[in-house]
Amino acid sequence: MLILEKFKKSLSPKPMVGPRSVHRKALLEALADELPVHSIHFSSKISAIETQQHEGSSIAIVHMENGTVIKAKVLIGCDGVHSVVSRWLGLSEPVLSGRSAVRGLAVYPQGHGLERNVQQYVGSGRRAGFVPLTDKEIYWFFSCTSPAKGTFLAEYPEDIQKEVLENHAKDLPPIFSDVVQHSDLSTLTWAPLKFRYPWNVVFGNLSKQNITVAGDAMHPMTPDLAQGGCSSLEDAVILGRHIGTSFVKNGQVIVQKEMSEVLGKYVEERRWRVALLITGSYISGWMQQAGSGWGMKFLRDAIFYKFLFPKMVRYLYYDSGKLDF
């Protein structure tokens, strides 16, 4: 996950200021290490959701595909773009952006020798780039206009790498091809980019009783501002603050009767911010990948990068508040 993309600019040299690139695996392991052992159950898919009333409060009943039934005082759907929980809430399905992207991790066992700068290449209907994560690992991406419906999209890692090298990276700087060639094949993916219409986030049901959503389940967006993972972390902090405040106030007990109001406050705090992030990400992707004609180049270089993009970057910096408990 790239915390923040900055077009052809160095990562800020000042301590704790500016963008930071984080290996997704390292981030997930750091979060998981804070949980009690056996808290996480893998390969557990939701098949159905229902609610029951108990002593005037709502209880979420979650049915898993393996037959397990879980009763929860609070259900937070973090189940991704194709979220079962968001569907239960009645949110609209994410839509295709008209673009697809390849993402991967390049590994240099002896070190790559590059500075930790974001490198990006923009062309007609495509965009490519990379950023070092460590001295030996580089995150890279390639996005392009999605092929016509029914056209073959490479699925196997070897085919993805071959497709990028032979058909898309031939006229890009040699360093990009070298990065692609050093890919850990197990990390390569090629998928269509989807997003949820921002007005569906602004006006949709993001919570109901004791059930809500977070991350891509709430606000799937294109990766053009690199804020999918970042906004999910914001969700976690803000949701934790609202639930935690109620928890502490009530003597470290989850009071189910309060959860509808608590989740409502979380939703209202997130609704407009994530809708604007979805909008900004889409516009950023469209502007940077729309074409290379003189008119588009002028619009992109003289207006977008000079005036609009800096404003978007400033909007990315956000204080989610403190967890004082």
C-alpha positions, 0 to 999 in steps of 0.5 A: 500500500502506498500511503500517498503518491506525489507526482515525481517528487521525493518523499519528504526528508523531514521526520514524520512529515510527508508521504510514507510507503508501507508494505501491506504485509508488514502493516497487516502483521503489525495490526494482527500482533496487537490482537489476542491469539486466535482472534482472526479466523481466515477463509471465513466468508459470510453467506447471510446476515439477519438481526434479532431483537433481544431485550429491546436491542438488536443483535446481528446474526452472521451465517458463515459459509462453513456453517458457523453462526456468530452473534454480535453486539456490533457488526462492522463489515470490512469485507472489501469491494464485494461486501456482503454487509454493504449489500445487506445495508442496501448500498449500490454495487461498485461500478467499473471505472473504465480502467484496469491496473497491474500491481506488483512487488519487485525484489532485489536480493542485493539491493536496488540502489535507488532513492526512495522517490516516486517515479511515474510515467504518463502516456495516452491511456496509460500510466506506470510508476514505482516507489521503493518500500525498502532497500530491497523491495519496490512497489510498482503499478501499471494502469491502462484503459480497460480492454473491450468487454470479452477481451482476454485479461492476463490472469496468471502471474507469468502472463501478466509480467509478459504482457506488461513487458512485451506490450506496454513497457517497451517505450518506457524507461529501461528502469521500469522494465527492470523493476517489472522483471524483478517482480515476485510473481506471487504478488502480481495482480491485474484487475479492473478498477472499481469505485462507488459513486460518491453520491451513493456514499453521501445519501446511502445507508452506511449503517443500520441499527448495530451494523455498519461498514468500513474500508472498501466495503464503504468507499471503494475508490480508484488508487490514483490518490493512494488513499484506499488503505489510508482512509480505511485506517482513518475509519478504524481510528474514528470508529474505535473512538466512538465505540470506545467512548461509549464503552468507557462511559458505560463502565467498559461494557458495550451497551447495545441500545447505544450502538445505533447512535454511536455508529450513526455518529461515526458514519456522519463523520466519514460520509463527506470525507470519503465521498470527496476522496472517491471523487478526487481519486477518480478525477486524478486518474482521469486527468493523468491518463486521459491522453497525450495530445497538446490540449490534454497535456496543457490541461494536465501539466499547466492546470491539474498538476499546478493548481488542482493536484496540490489542493488534493494532496493537502486534503489527504492530510487528516487528523482522525482524533485521539484514542484517549482511553 
